Amino acid sequence: MEIKTNAKIRVRLESFNHELLTSACRKISDIVENSETNRSSVVSLPTDKRIYCVLRSPHVDKDSREHFEIRIHKRIVEIFYDPSIEVSDLLLNLELPPGVLSRIDLC
């Protein structure tokens, strides 16, 4: 069944842990496959990497430093659907793993 509409939902997912993010994408894809939507796709976005440089000693030896980093992994799940199906209600009631931030945009 080919749907000729531009109804689209974008779900943006962010997490520090890439394994949680992958499981959340799979969970959304499974929900989309169980409903009668046309198709969905997962798009990987670049990983943000923040590096913090900290002096080991506060008073002497400025050459001795430690580096810490935080990586933020991001994905976008695009869902193309028929407007007669209530896909947005399915996504709003979705329970994602803790540590995954989600934002749902209706395009």
N, C-alpha and C positions, 0 to 999 in steps of 0.2 A: 504494500500500500504506500504510494508516494504522496507525501503531503506537500502541497504547494502554498505554503504560508511562511511568513517571516517571523513567526512567534518563536522567541528564543529566550532561554534562561541561562545566565552565567553564574556559576558558583565559584567564587575565588577562595582557595584554601591556603592557609599559611601555617607553618609549624617549624619548631626547632629540630624535631625528629623526623627524618625522611621516611622511616618505616610506618609511623603513625599516619603520615600524609598519604602514603601509598594505600594503606588499608582503608582510609576514609574515601579515597577515589574509587576503590573497588566497591565499597558499600553503596556509594551513590550510583555507580554504573549498574549494580545489581538491581537497585530500585527502579532505575530507568528501564532496564530490560524487562522487568516484570510488568510494567505498565505498557500501554499501547503507544508509546512515543516512536517517532521515526528513527532518530539516531542521536547519539551523543559522542563527544570527543573530549579527550583529556589533553591539555596543552601544558607542557612544562615551561615555567618561566625561569629566568636566571636566578641563581641563589645569591642572596645578599650576604656579604661577609663583612662583619665589623671587627676590626682589630684594635685592641686597647693595649697601649704600652705603659707599663708601670715600673717605677724605680724600685729596686729590691731594698735599698737602704735609703731612708729619708734624708740623711745628712751628708754622706760621703759616697764616693765611687759612682759617678754619674754614668759610667760605661756599663755598669751591671744592671740590666733591665730584663723584665719578663714580658712576654707577649701573650695575650689572651684573645680568643676570637669567639664570636657568636655567628652561627650560620642560620639564616632564615630561608627555608625551602618553600617554594610557592608553586601552585598548580591552578589551572582554570579548567573547569568542566563546563563545556557548552552543551546545552540540551535543546534540540529542535523538536518542537512538539505541535500537536493539533490543539488549538485553543479550546475545543470542546472537552478535553480531558483536564482534570484538576491536578496537574503535576506540581504546582506551587504548594498545594496543601501537603503533598507527600514529602516535599523537601523541607517544609517548615517544621514538620513533626519528626524529622530525622535526628537521631542521636549519634553524634560523632564522638570519637574517643577524646578524653580530656587532653588538652595540649594542642588541639587543632582549632584554629580560628577560621570561621567561615563567614562569607558575605554573599548574599544572594541578590543579583540584579536582574530585573525583568526588562528585557530589551524590546 
